[in-house]
């Protein structure tokens, strides 16, 4: 069975390309912003503001 959580990279293995890291950063930042806005608007609706 394949491991779900990967360990640290092997020594000598090249790091991911900068574009890949940048895309992951942007995706995670947008996901966090979207989740925060969703919770904020849901709370606002519950409080009827």
N, C-alpha and C positions, 0 to 999 in steps of 0.2 A: 504494500500500500504506500502511496506517495505521501510524504510529509506535508501537512497543511502549512506549518510555519517553517520557513526556510532559515537555516543558520546563517552566520556571517559568511561573506564571500571567501573563497579559498585565497591563500596568499599568491600573489602574482597574477590574479585574475583582474582584467582591466575594469575600472568603474563604469557604470552606465554612462551613455553619452549625455551631454549637457542638455540636448533637446528633450530627451526622455525625462530627465529630472525636472525640466521646466514645465513640460506638459503635466506631469504628476502634481507639481506645485499649483498650477493654475486650476486643475480639476478639483483638488482638495480645497483650495481657497473658495472657489465658486460653490462647492457643496456646503461648506461651512456657512457661507453667507446666506445661501438659500434656506438652510435649516433654521438659522437664526431669525430670518425674516418670517418664515412660516410660523414659528412659535410665537413671535411677537404679534403678528396679525391675529393668530388664534386667541391669544390672551386678550387682545384688544376687543375682539368680537365677544368674548365671554363677559368682559366687563362693560360691554355696550357703550364704548366711547366713540 
